[in-house]
Amino acid sequence: MTSSSKMGAKRAVRVTIATALVFTFALMVGAAVQSLAQTQPPAPPTAPSKQAVPDLPKVYMPGLGEFMLVIQTHHAKLWLAAKARNWPLATYQLSEMKEVFSDVEDLVPIYKSVPVGQMIEAITTGAVAELEKAVDEKNLAKFTTAYNKLTAACNDCHKAASRGFIQIRRPTHSTFANENFAPARK
């Protein structure tokens, strides 16, 4: 056998092997497609039973404690702003605090059989009105008196709600190191 005929024979063997591999691959793909076509579709997942999964709220609703922490933050910042005579910031903090009081009245009107919404309205209305007037007048003395009344009203409410162990007071220093309470320079 000459070298060219040997090369031709090797080439023929390679072509035969390649053809066999392609044919085998085609048979495997065809069998897999036919198998998939004959297979029943998987059953849809069954809905979990209501007993297995508790009913969960669709939206997160803060509890009374979370609302009170926000009020406490605004209460502290209100004092710090007024003490620094930053009346625009005091106005803002008072507005924010009133908004959260209103949210509590609407969203948590009763807490453990205690009419929190009614208590907030009754206890804070007068003190908040005095604070608004003092802030509008930019009068620190009147503000201090009204602020002390509001703080006492908060503590009275806590006592009436069997939470007398929560005692709010006027801040002695800022815990908000990342906020400047001084009025902005123009």
C-alpha positions as CSV (number, residue, x, y, z in Angstrom):
1,M,0.0,0.0,0.0
2,T,1.4,3.4,-1.0
3,S,1.5,6.3,1.4
4,S,-1.3,8.1,-0.4
5,S,-3.5,5.0,-0.2
6,K,-2.7,4.7,3.5
7,M,-3.8,8.3,4.0
8,G,-6.9,7.7,2.1
9,A,-7.8,4.6,4.2
10,K,-7.2,6.6,7.4
11,R,-9.4,9.3,6.1
12,A,-12.1,6.8,5.2
13,V,-11.9,5.4,8.8
14,R,-12.2,8.9,10.3
15,V,-15.2,9.8,8.1
16,T,-16.9,6.5,9.0
17,I,-16.3,7.1,12.7
18,A,-17.6,10.7,12.5
19,T,-20.6,9.6,10.5
20,A,-21.3,6.9,13.2
21,L,-21.0,9.5,16.0
22,V,-23.3,11.9,14.2
23,F,-25.8,9.2,13.6
24,T,-25.7,8.0,17.2
25,F,-26.0,11.5,18.5
26,A,-29.0,12.1,16.2
27,L,-30.7,8.9,17.5
28,M,-30.1,10.0,21.1
29,V,-31.6,13.4,20.5
30,G,-34.6,11.9,18.6
31,A,-35.2,9.5,21.5
32,A,-35.0,12.2,24.1
33,V,-37.5,14.4,22.1
34,Q,-39.9,11.5,21.7
35,S,-39.6,10.7,25.4
36,L,-40.4,14.3,26.4
37,A,-43.4,14.4,24.0
38,Q,-44.9,11.2,25.6
39,T,-44.3,12.3,29.2
40,Q,-47.2,13.7,31.1
41,P,-46.7,17.3,32.1
42,P,-45.9,17.7,35.8
43,A,-48.8,18.3,38.1
44,P,-49.1,21.9,39.1
45,P,-48.0,22.5,42.7
46,T,-50.7,22.2,45.2
47,A,-51.6,25.3,47.2
48,P,-50.4,25.1,50.8
49,S,-53.1,24.5,53.3
50,K,-54.2,27.4,55.3
51,Q,-53.2,25.5,58.4
52,A,-49.6,25.1,57.2
53,V,-49.0,28.8,56.6
54,P,-50.3,31.4,59.0
55,D,-52.1,34.4,57.7
56,L,-49.5,37.1,57.4
57,P,-50.2,40.8,57.0
58,K,-49.7,42.1,53.5
59,V,-48.0,45.3,54.8
60,Y,-45.8,45.7,57.8
61,M,-47.6,47.6,60.6
62,P,-45.4,49.0,63.3
63,G,-46.6,48.2,66.8
64,L,-47.3,50.9,69.5
65,G,-43.7,50.6,70.8
66,E,-42.2,51.5,67.4
67,F,-44.5,54.5,67.1
68,M,-43.6,55.6,70.6
69,L,-39.9,55.4,69.8
70,V,-40.4,57.7,66.8
71,I,-42.4,60.1,69.0
72,Q,-39.6,60.0,71.6
73,T,-37.0,60.8,68.9
74,H,-39.0,63.9,67.7
75,H,-39.7,64.9,71.4
76,A,-35.9,64.9,72.0
77,K,-35.1,66.7,68.8
78,L,-37.8,69.3,69.4
79,W,-36.1,70.2,72.7
80,L,-32.6,70.3,71.2
81,A,-33.8,72.5,68.3
82,A,-35.6,75.0,70.6
83,K,-32.7,75.1,73.1
84,A,-30.5,76.0,70.1
85,R,-33.1,78.5,69.0
86,N,-33.5,76.8,65.7
87,W,-37.1,77.6,65.4
88,P,-37.6,76.2,61.8
89,L,-36.2,72.9,63.0
90,A,-38.4,73.0,66.1
91,T,-41.4,73.7,63.9
92,Y,-40.5,70.7,61.8
93,Q,-40.0,68.4,64.8
94,L,-43.2,69.4,66.4
95,S,-45.1,68.8,63.1
96,E,-43.5,65.4,62.7
97,M,-44.4,64.5,66.3
98,K,-48.0,65.5,65.8
99,E,-48.1,63.4,62.6
100,V,-47.0,60.3,64.5
101,F,-49.5,61.1,67.3
102,S,-52.2,61.2,64.6
103,D,-50.9,57.9,63.2
104,V,-51.2,56.2,66.6
105,E,-54.7,57.6,67.0
106,D,-55.7,56.1,63.6
107,L,-53.7,52.9,63.5
108,V,-53.5,51.8,67.2
109,P,-56.6,53.3,68.8
110,I,-56.8,50.5,71.3
111,Y,-53.8,48.7,72.8
112,K,-54.4,45.8,75.2
113,S,-57.8,47.1,76.0
114,V,-56.5,50.6,76.6
115,P,-58.0,53.4,74.5
116,V,-54.6,54.9,73.5
117,G,-56.0,57.0,70.7
118,Q,-58.4,58.8,73.0
119,M,-55.8,59.2,75.7
120,I,-53.3,60.8,73.3
121,E,-55.9,63.2,72.0
122,A,-57.0,64.2,75.5
123,I,-53.6,64.4,77.1
124,T,-51.6,66.1,74.3
125,T,-54.0,68.5,72.7
126,G,-53.5,71.4,75.1
127,A,-49.7,70.9,75.5
128,V,-49.2,70.7,71.7
129,A,-51.2,73.9,71.1
130,E,-49.1,75.7,73.7
131,L,-45.9,74.4,72.1
132,E,-47.1,75.6,68.6
133,K,-47.7,79.0,70.0
134,A,-44.3,79.2,71.8
135,V,-42.5,78.1,68.7
136,D,-44.4,80.6,66.5
137,E,-43.4,83.3,69.0
138,K,-39.9,82.0,69.2
139,N,-40.2,82.2,73.0
140,L,-37.9,79.8,74.8
141,A,-39.5,80.4,78.3
142,K,-43.0,79.7,77.1
143,F,-41.6,76.8,75.0
144,T,-40.0,75.2,78.1
145,T,-43.2,75.5,80.1
146,A,-45.2,73.9,77.3
147,Y,-42.6,71.2,76.7
148,N,-42.6,70.3,80.4
149,K,-46.4,70.0,80.2
150,L,-46.2,67.7,77.2
151,T,-43.5,65.6,78.9
152,A,-45.7,65.2,82.0
153,A,-48.7,64.4,79.8
154,C,-46.7,61.6,78.1
155,N,-45.7,60.2,81.5
156,D,-49.4,60.4,82.7
157,C,-50.5,58.5,79.7
158,H,-47.9,55.8,80.3
159,K,-49.1,55.4,83.9
160,A,-52.7,55.2,82.8
161,A,-51.8,52.6,80.2
162,S,-50.0,50.5,82.9
163,R,-46.6,51.5,81.4
164,G,-45.5,53.8,84.2
165,F,-42.0,52.3,84.0
166,I,-41.6,54.3,80.8
167,Q,-40.5,57.8,82.0
168,I,-39.8,60.4,79.4
169,R,-37.8,63.5,80.4
170,R,-36.2,66.5,78.8
171,P,-32.9,65.5,77.1
172,T,-29.7,66.5,79.0
173,H,-27.6,66.3,75.9
174,S,-27.9,65.3,72.3
175,T,-27.6,61.6,71.3
176,F,-27.6,62.7,67.7
177,A,-24.0,63.3,67.1
178,N,-24.6,63.4,63.4
179,E,-27.0,66.4,63.5
180,N,-26.3,70.0,64.2
181,F,-29.2,71.7,66.0
182,A,-27.8,75.2,65.6
183,P,-29.7,77.4,63.2
184,A,-28.4,77.3,59.7
185,R,-26.2,80.2,58.7
186,K,-27.6,82.3,55.9
